Amino acid sequence: MKARASEQFRRPRASLRGVVAVLALALVPRAEVRAQAAALASDLWRVAAGTLVEPDAIASGGAAPFWTPAVVLAASAPAARVGIETIHTQSDIGVNGGIAALALRVGGLVTLHAVYGHIGLGDMVRTETSPEGLGGSIPVFADVLSLGAARRVAPSLVVGAALRLATGRLGDRERSQTGMDVGILYDGLRRVRLGASTRFWDPTFGAAEEAASYSLGGEYRAPGFPMWGADATILVRYGLTLQHGESAQQLLTGGLVLDDAIELDVGMAHEQAGDEPVVRSRFGLGIGAGRYRIVVARDSGVNGFGATYRFGLAATFR
């Protein structure tokens, strides 16, 4: 797909600033085809990542194996967990997607993961000198298929790895990449969890083609106390995400947990876009009932431009 001065891509209700910004480079020819592949296969997922109230590296929900391979089920016997999550933005922006994840603990030692994710940008049309669309819509989407495993190699250390196939498409340009992601989780400190992980890391890519992100995260769980007839706990989390050629993104959230049945999280993410700071608020609500858990989360969007919502359901079977 060649870019021309008289031709551009738009949605019928203009601007896609704040969402399509991460796709802009894909509309211009690049010297490196593999760099195009990396951008197309990973950029849209940054919209979904904006709804996380836990740092990627210590994610623990039903779709956690998508964000870090270092996920084990808390059981000494075979167990399984199924997680389904959907991501939506306002109709003017048009980003929609979902993640389905299966975690299976086998033999009481290893947890196996299988993940499929799809996210896309709808109603993109080709225009020339007029804002009227020409022809049908332009497909813009990213898919991820992942298979991985994690194991507690020491009483306080979990190590995981995942083989991922990521595919991205923008109009008639489609590229795929295969990578190996790793994750580490350490919980040997009293009331503290620490983690590190990669996402979309392809060892064959050079620095100029880098599309992977690298995440660090920590969580502190305060001593419990009674509240409204339940045992309550306060959580404080901090995350740092790094990506080649971009400023670091920092995440700070605080949560209140009641009897592990209700969890409320609020916080914010901060990064730099050129010389301008970009601040986004985060909100999350989790409700547990028996083997089921429901999650609702919201990201305010880049400087308030278009919120992103996440809805999830997870079920654990033992």
MIMAR-282997 format. One record per residue: residue in one letter; x, y, z of N, C-alpha, C in turn. Coordinates in steps of 0.2 Angstrom, whole numbers, padded with zeros to 4 digits, always signed. Example, Ala and Ser with C-alpha at 12.3 -4.5 7.8 and 13.67 -1.06 7.14 Angstrom:
! MIMAR-282997
A+0066-0028+0039+0062-0022+0039+0066-0016+0039S+0064-0011+0035+0068-0005+0036+0064+0000+0039
This chain:
! MIMAR-282997
M+0004-0006+0000+0000+0000+0000+0004+0006+0000K+0004+0010-0005+0008+0016-0006+0004+0022-0004A+0008+0027+0000+0005+0033+0002+0006+0038-0003R+0001+0042-0005+0001+0048-0009-0001+0054-0006A+0001+0060-0009-0001+0066-0006-0008+0067-0006S-0011+0065-0012-0018+0066-0013-0023+0061-0010E-0020+0056-0006-0024+0051-0003-0023+0050+0004Q-0028+0049+0008-0027+0048+0015-0032+0043+0017F-0032+0041+0024-0037+0036+0027-0040+0040+0032R-0047+0040+0032-0051+0043+0037-0057+0039+0039R-0059+0040+0045-0066+0038+0047-0071+0043+0045P-0077+0041+0044-0082+0046+0042-0083+0052+0047R-0082+0051+0053-0082+0056+0058-0075+0057+0061A-0072+0061+0058-0065+0063+0058-0062+0062+0065S-0058+0065+0067-0051+0064+0068-0049+0058+0072L-0044+0054+0072-0043+0049+0076-0037+0050+0080R-0035+0056+0081-0030+0058+0085-0030+0054+0092G-0025+0052+0095-0025+0049+0101-0025+0042+0100V-0029+0039+0095-0029+0032+0094-0025+0030+0088V-0026+0034+0082-0023+0032+0076-0016+0035+0076A-0014+0039+0081-0007+0041+0082-0002+0035+0082V-0004+0030+0085+0001+0024+0085+0001+0021+0079L-0004+0022+0074-0004+0019+0068-0001+0023+0062A+0000+0029+0064+0002+0034+0058+0008+0032+0054L+0013+0029+0058+0019+0028+0054+0018+0022+0049A+0013+0018+0050+0011+0013+0046+0008+0015+0039L+0006+0021+0039+0003+0024+0033+0009+0027+0028V+0015+0027+0030+0020+0030+0026+0025+0024+0025P+0028+0024+0019+0033+0018+0017+0039+0019+0022R+0041+0013+0024+0047+0013+0029+0053+0009+0025A+0059+0011+0027+0065+0007+0024+0065+0000+0026E+0062-0002+0032+0063-0008+0034+0056-0011+0034V+0055-0017+0030+0048-0020+0030+0047-0023+0037R+0052-0026+0040+0050-0029+0046+0049-0024+0052A+0051-0018+0051+0049-0013+0056+0041-0012+0055Q+0039-0012+0049+0032-0011+0048+0028-0017+0051A+0030-0023+0050+0027-0029+0053+0027-0028+0061A+0032-0025+0064+0032-0025+0071+0027-0020+0073A+0026-0014+0070+0021-0009+0072+0014-0011+0071L+0013-0014+0065+0006-0017+0064+0004-0022+0069A+0008-0026+0071+0007-0032+0075+0006-0030+0083S+0008-0024+0085+0008-0022+0092+0005-0016+0094D+0005-0011+0090+0002-0004+0092-0005-0004+0095L-0009-0007+0091-0016-0007+0094-0017-0010+0101W-0013-0015+0103-0014-0018+0109-0012-0013+0115R-0009-0007+0113-0007-0002+0118-0014+0001+0120V-0019+0001+0116-0025+0004+0118-0028+0000+0124A-0028-0007+0123-0030-0012+0128-0026-0011+0134A-0020-0011+0134-0016-0010+0140-0017-0005+0144G-0020+0001+0141-0022+0006+0145-0027+0005+0150T-0031+0000+0150-0036-0002+0155-0034-0006+0161L-0027-0008+0161-0025-0012+0166-0024-0007+0173V-0026-0010+0178-0025-0007+0185-0019-0010+0188E-0017-0016+0186-0011-0019+0188-0006-0018+0183P+0001-0017+0185+0006-0017+0180+0006-0024+0176D+0008-0023+0170+0008-0029+0166+0012-0035+0169A+0018-0034+0172+0022-0039+0175+0019-0043+0180I+0014-0040+0184+0011-0044+0190+0004-0045+0188A+0002-0045+0182-0005-0046+0181-0008-0053+0183S-0014-0053+0186-0016-0059+0189-0023-0061+0187G-0027-0057+0183-0033-0059+0181-0034-0065+0176G-0040-0066+0174-0042-0071+0169-0038-0071+0163A-0036-0065+0160-0032-0064+0154-0025-0062+0155A-0023-0063+0162-0016-0062+0164-0010-0065+0159P-0011-0071+0157-0006-0074+0152-0005-0070+0146F-0009-0066+0144-0008-0062+0138-0003-0056+0140W-0003-0054+0146+0002-0048+0148+0008-0051+0151T+0008-0056+0154+0015-0059+0156+0014-0067+0156P+0019-0070+0154+0019-0078+0155+0020-0080+0162A+0022-0076+0167+0023-0079+0173+0017-0079+0178V+0012-0084+0175+0006-0085+0179+0005-0092+0181V+0004-0093+0187+0003-0100+0189-0003-0100+0193L-0007-0106+0193-0013-0106+0197-0012-0108+0204A-0015-0105+0209-0013-0106+0216-0017-0112+0218A-0014-0118+0217-0017-0125+0218-0011-0130+0219S-0012-0135+0223-0007-0140+0223-0009-0146+0219A-0015-0146+0216-0018-0151+0212-0020-0148+0205P-0021-0152+0200-0024-0150+0193-0029-0145+0194A-0029-0140+0190-0034-0135+0190-0034-0131+0184A-0040-0127+0182-0040-0124+0176-0044-0117+0177R-0042-0112+0173-0045-0106+0174-0046-0103+0166V-0052-0101+0165-0054-0098+0159-0056-0091+0160G-0053-0086+0155-0054-0079+0156-0056-0076+0149I-0061-0072+0149-0063-0069+0143-0064-0061+0144E-0061-0057+0140-0061-0050+0141-0063-0047+0135T-0066-0041+0135-0068-0037+0129-0065-0030+0130I-0063-0027+0125-0061-0020+0125-0065-0016+0120H-0067-0010+0123-0071-0006+0118-0069+0002+0119T-0070+0006+0114-0069+0013+0115-0076+0016+0113Q-0076+0023+0113-0082+0026+0111-0083+0025+0103S-0089+0025+0101-0090+0024+0094-0087+0029+0089D-0085+0035+0091-0082+0040+0087-0074+0037+0086I-0072+0033+0090-0065+0031+0089-0065+0024+0086G-0069+0019+0089-0071+0013+0085-0066+0007+0086V-0062+0007+0092-0058+0002+0093-0061-0003+0097N-0061-0010+0095-0065-0015+0099-0060-0021+0098G-0061-0025+0103-0057-0031+0103-0058-0036+0109G-0055-0041+0110-0056-0046+0115-0050-0051+0116I-0050-0054+0122-0045-0059+0124-0048-0065+0127A-0046-0071+0125-0048-0077+0128-0042-0081+0130A-0042-0083+0136-0036-0086+0139-0038-0092+0143L-0034-0097+0142-0035-0104+0146-0028-0105+0150A-0029-0106+0156-0023-0108+0160-0025-0115+0163L-0020-0120+0163-0022-0126+0165-0016-0129+0169R-0017-0130+0175-0011-0133+0180-0011-0141+0179V-0006-0143+0177-0005-0150+0176+0000-0153+0181G-0002-0159+0184+0003-0162+0188+0005-0159+0195G+0001-0153+0196+0003-0149+0202+0009-0145+0202L+0012-0145+0196+0019-0142+0195+0019-0136+0190V+0017-0138+0184+0017-0133+0178+0010-0130+0176T+0010-0124+0175+0004-0121+0172+0005-0119+0165L+0000-0122+0161+0001-0121+0153-0004-0116+0152H-0003-0111+0147-0007-0106+0144-0008-0106+0137A-0014-0105+0135-0016-0104+0128-0020-0097+0128V-0018-0093+0123-0021-0086+0123-0023-0084+0116Y-0028-0081+0114-0030-0078+0108-0033-0071+0109G-0030-0067+0105-0032-0060+0106-0033-0057+0099H-0039-0052+0099-0040-0049+0092-0042-0042+0094I-0040-0037+0091-0042-0030+0092-0041-0026+0085G-0046-0022+0084-0047-0019+0077-0049-0012+0078L-0049-0008+0072-0051-0001+0072-0056-0001+0066G-0062+0000+0068-0068+0000+0063-0069+0006+0059D-0073+0005+0053-0075+0011+0049-0070+0015+0046M-0064+0012+0045-0059+0016+0041-0060+0016+0034V-0060+0022+0031-0062+0022+0023-0056+0026+0020R-0056+0025+0013-0051+0028+0009-0054+0035+0006T-0051+0040+0007-0053+0047+0004-0048+0050+0000E-0050+0055-0004-0045+0058-0008-0046+0066-0007T-0048+0070-0011-0049+0077-0010-0056+0079-0006S-0060+0074-0006-0067+0075-0003-0067+0070+0004P-0070+0072+0009-0071+0068+0015-0075+0062+0014E-0079+0061+0008-0083+0056+0006-0079+0050+0005G-0081+0044+0008-0077+0038+0007-0078+0035+0000L-0072+0032-0002-0072+0028-0008-0072+0021-0007G-0077+0017-0010-0077+0010-0009-0078+0008-0002G-0077+0001+0000-0078-0001+0006-0073+0001+0012S-0074-0002+0018-0070+0000+0023-0063-0003+0023I-0058-0001+0026-0052-0003+0026-0050-0007+0032P-0049-0014+0032-0047-0018+0038-0041-0015+0041V-0042-0014+0048-0036-0013+0052-0037-0017+0058F-0033-0022+0060-0033-0026+0066-0027-0029+0067A-0026-0032+0073-0020-0035+0076-0023-0042+0079D-0020-0047+0078-0021-0054+0081-0015-0056+0085V-0016-0060+0090-0011-0063+0094-0013-0070+0096L-0009-0075+0094-0010-0082+0097-0004-0084+0101S-0005-0086+0107+0001-0087+0111+0000-0094+0115L+0006-0098+0116+0006-0104+0119+0012-0103+0124G+0011-0105+0131+0016-0104+0135+0015-0108+0141A+0020-0108+0146+0020-0112+0152+0024-0108+0157A+0022-0109+0164+0025-0106+0169+0026-0111+0175R+0031-0110+0179+0032-0115+0185+0035-0111+0190R+0034-0113+0196+0037-0110+0202+0043-0114+0203V+0049-0111+0202+0055-0115+0202+0058-0114+0209A+0056-0110+0213+0058-0110+0220+0052-0107+0224P+0052-0108+0231+0046-0106+0235+0044-0099+0233S+0048-0095+0231+0046-0088+0230+0047-0085+0223L+0048-0090+0218+0050-0087+0212+0046-0091+0206V+0043-0088+0202+0039-0090+0196+0042-0088+0190V+0044-0093+0185+0047-0091+0179+0042-0094+0173G+0041-0090+0168+0037-0092+0163+0039-0090+0156A+0037-0093+0151+0039-0091+0144+0033-0093+0139A+0033-0089+0134+0027-0090+0129+0030-0089+0122L+0027-0093+0118+0029-0092+0111+0023-0088+0108R+0024-0083+0104+0018-0079+0102+0019-0078+0094L+0013-0078+0091+0013-0076+0084+0008-0070+0084A+0011-0064+0082+0007-0058+0081+0006-0056+0074T+0000-0054+0072-0001-0052+0065-0005-0046+0065G-0003-0041+0061-0006-0035+0060-0008-0033+0053R-0014-0030+0052-0016-0029+0045-0018-0021+0045L-0016-0018+0040-0019-0011+0038-0020-0011+0031G-0026-0011+0029-0028-0011+0022-0025-0017+0018D-0021-0016+0013-0018-0022+0010-0012-0024+0012R-0009-0021+0018-0003-0022+0020-0004-0027+0027E-0001-0033+0026-0002-0037+0032+0005-0040+0033R+0007-0041+0040+0013-0043+0042+0012-0047+0048S+0017-0052+0049+0017-0056+0055+0024-0057+0058Q+0024-0058+0064+0030-0059+0068+0030-0064+0073T+0035-0068+0074+0035-0073+0079+0040-0071+0085G+0038-0072+0091+0043-0070+0096+0042-0074+0102M+0047-0074+0107+0047-0077+0113+0047-0073+0119D+0042-0072+0123+0041-0068+0129+0043-0072+0135V+0046-0068+0140+0047-0071+0146+0044-0067+0152G+0043-0070+0158+0041-0066+0164+0044-0070+0170I+0045-0065+0175+0047-0068+0181+0043-0064+0187L+0041-0068+0192+0037-0065+0197+0040-0068+0204Y+0042-0063+0208+0045-0065+0215+0040-0062+0220D+0038-0067+0225+0034-0065+0231+0037-0067+0237G+0044-0067+0238+0047-0069+0244+0047-0064+0249L+0046-0058+0248+0046-0052+0253+0039-0052+0256R+0039-0051+0262+0032-0050+0266+0028-0045+0263R+0022-0047+0261+0017-0042+0258+0019-0039+0252V+0024-0041+0248+0026-0038+0242+0027-0043+0236R+0024-0041+0230+0026-0045+0224+0029-0041+0219L+0034-0044+0216+0038-0040+0211+0038-0044+0205G+0038-0041+0199+0038-0044+0193+0042-0041+0187A+0044-0044+0182+0047-0042+0176+0044-0046+0170S+0043-0043+0164+0040-0046+0159+0042-0043+0152T+0042-0046+0147+0042-0044+0140+0036-0045+0136R+0034-0041+0131+0028-0042+0127+0030-0041+0120F+0029-0045+0115+0030-0045+0108+0038-0044+0107W+0042-0048+0110+0049-0048+0109+0051-0053+0104D+0054-0050+0099+0057-0054+0093+0064-0054+0093P+0068-0059+0095+0075-0059+0096+0078-0058+0089T+0075-0058+0083+0078-0057+0077+0078-0050+0075F+0074-0046+0079+0074-0039+0077+0079-0035+0080G+0082-0030+0076+0087-0025+0078+0084-0020+0082A+0088-0015+0085+0085-0009+0089+0081-0005+0084A+0082-0004+0078+0078+0000+0074+0071-0003+0072E+0071-0009+0073+0064-0012+0072+0060-0014+0078E+0063-0012+0084+0060-0015+0090+0053-0013+0091A+0049-0017+0093+0042-0016+0094+0040-0019+0101A+0044-0022+0104+0043-0025+0111+0042-0020+0116S+0039-0022+0121+0038-0018+0127+0041-0022+0133Y+0044-0018+0138+0047-0021+0144+0044-0018+0150S+0042-0023+0154+0038-0020+0160+0041-0022+0167L+0041-0018+0172+0043-0019+0178+0037-0018+0183G+0035-0021+0188+0030-0020+0192+0031-0022+0199G+0027-0019+0204+0027-0021+0211+0021-0019+0214E+0019-0023+0219+0013-0022+0223+0015-0023+0231Y+0012-0019+0235+0012-0019+0242+0005-0020+0245R+0004-0025+0249-0002-0027+0252-0002-0025+0259A-0005-0020+0262-0005-0018+0269-0008-0023+0273P-0007-0023+0280-0010-0028+0284-0017-0027+0284G-0021-0032+0285-0028-0032+0285-0031-0028+0291F-0037-0026+0290-0041-0023+0296-0049-0024+0294P-0053-0023+0300-0060-0024+0299-0063-0018+0296M-0068-0019+0291-0071-0014+0288-0078-0016+0286W-0084-0013+0288-0090-0015+0286-0092-0022+0287G-0089-0025+0293-0090-0032+0294-0086-0037+0290A-0081-0034+0286-0077-0039+0282-0070-0037+0283D-0065-0042+0281-0058-0041+0282-0056-0037+0275A-0053-0031+0277-0051-0027+0271-0043-0026+0271T-0041-0025+0265-0034-0024+0263-0033-0018+0258I-0028-0015+0259-0026-0009+0255-0020-0011+0250L-0021-0010+0244-0015-0012+0239-0012-0006+0236V-0006-0006+0235-0003+0000+0232+0002-0003+0226R+0001-0001+0220+0005-0004+0214+0008+0001+0210Y+0014-0001+0208+0018+0004+0204+0021+0000+0198G+0020+0003+0192+0023-0001+0186+0027+0004+0181L+0031+0001+0178+0035+0005+0173+0036+0001+0167T+0034+0004+0161+0034+0001+0154+0039+0005+0150L+0043+0001+0147+0048+0004+0142+0047+0001+0135Q+0048+0006+0130+0047+0004+0123+0053+0008+0119H+0056+0005+0114+0061+0008+0111+0059+0014+0107G+0063+0020+0108+0061+0026+0105+0056+0030+0108E+0053+0028+0114+0048+0032+0117+0049+0033+0124S+0046+0038+0127+0047+0039+0134+0044+0033+0139A+0046+0033+0145+0044+0028+0149+0037+0029+0151Q+0032+0024+0152+0026+0025+0155+0026+0023+0162Q+0023+0027+0167+0023+0025+0174+0016+0024+0176L+0014+0019+0180+0008+0018+0182+0008+0018+0190L+0003+0021+0193+0002+0021+0200-0005+0020+0202T-0007+0015+0205-0014+0014+0207-0014+0011+0215G-0020+0012+0218-0021+0010+0224-0028+0006+0224G-0028+0001+0228-0034-0003+0228-0037-0005+0235L-0043-0006+0236-0046-0008+0242-0049-0015+0241V-0048-0020+0245-0050-0027+0244-0054-0028+0250L-0060-0031+0249-0065-0033+0255-0066-0041+0254D-0063-0045+0259-0064-0052+0259-0062-0055+0252D-0058-0052+0248-0057-0055+0241-0063-0056+0237A-0068-0053+0239-0074-0053+0235-0076-0047+0231I-0073-0041+0234-0074-0035+0230-0067-0031+0230E-0065-0028+0225-0059-0025+0224-0060-0018+0220L-0059-0013+0223-0059-0006+0219-0052-0003+0219D-0051-0001+0212-0044+0002+0211-0045+0008+0207V-0041+0013+0209-0040+0019+0206-0033+0021+0205G-0031+0025+0200-0024+0027+0199-0024+0031+0192M-0017+0032+0190-0016+0036+0184-0010+0033+0181A-0009+0034+0174-0003+0033+0171+0000+0039+0168H+0006+0040+0167+0010+0046+0165+0015+0044+0160E+0016+0048+0155+0021+0047+0150+0022+0054+0146Q+0027+0054+0142+0028+0060+0138+0027+0059+0131A+0023+0064+0127+0022+0064+0120+0026+0070+0117G+0032+0069+0115+0036+0075+0114+0038+0079+0120D+0036+0085+0120+0037+0089+0126+0031+0090+0130E+0026+0086+0128+0019+0087+0132+0018+0081+0137P+0016+0082+0143+0015+0076+0147+0008+0073+0145V+0007+0067+0145+0001+0063+0144-0001+0060+0150V-0007+0061+0153-0009+0059+0159-0016+0055+0158R-0017+0049+0160-0023+0046+0160-0025+0043+0166S-0031+0043+0168-0034+0041+0174-0036+0033+0173R-0036+0029+0178-0038+0022+0178-0043+0021+0183F-0047+0016+0182-0052+0014+0187-0054+0007+0186G-0054+0003+0191-0056-0004+0190-0060-0007+0196L-0065-0011+0194-0069-0014+0199-0069-0022+0198G-0068-0026+0203-0068-0033+0203-0073-0036+0208I-0077-0040+0206-0082-0044+0210-0081-0051+0209G-0080-0055+0215-0079-0062+0215-0085-0065+0218A-0087-0071+0216-0092-0075+0219-0091-0082+0217G-0088-0086+0222-0087-0093+0221-0081-0093+0216R-0082-0097+0211-0077-0098+0206-0076-0093+0201Y-0081-0088+0201-0082-0083+0196-0079-0076+0198R-0077-0073+0193-0075-0066+0195-0076-0061+0189I-0079-0056+0190-0081-0051+0185-0077-0045+0186V-0074-0042+0180-0070-0036+0181-0073-0031+0176V-0073-0024+0178-0075-0019+0174-0069-0013+0175A-0066-0011+0170-0061-0006+0170-0062+0000+0165R-0059+0005+0167-0059+0011+0162-0053+0015+0162D-0051+0017+0156-0045+0021+0155-0048+0028+0152S-0046+0034+0154-0049+0040+0152-0047+0042+0145G-0041+0039+0142-0039+0040+0136-0034+0046+0136V-0030+0047+0131-0025+0052+0130-0027+0059+0132N-0025+0062+0138-0028+0068+0140-0035+0069+0139G-0039+0064+0141-0046+0064+0140-0049+0063+0134F-0045+0061+0128-0048+0060+0122-0050+0053+0121G-0057+0052+0122-0059+0045+0121-0057+0040+0126A-0062+0038+0130-0061+0033+0135-0061+0026+0132T-0057+0021+0136-0057+0014+0134-0060+0010+0140Y-0064+0005+0138-0067+0001+0143-0066-0006+0142R-0065-0010+0148-0063-0017+0148-0068-0021+0152F-0071-0026+0150-0076-0030+0153-0073-0037+0153G-0073-0041+0159-0070-0047+0159-0074-0052+0164L-0073-0058+0162-0076-0064+0166-0071-0069+0166A-0070-0072+0173-0065-0077+0173-0069-0083+0178A-0067-0089+0177-0070-0095+0181-0064-0099+0182T-0063-0102+0188-0058-0106+0190-0061-0113+0192F-0058-0118+0190-0061-0125+0191-0056-0129+0194R-0057-0133+0200-0053-0137+0203-0056-0144+0204
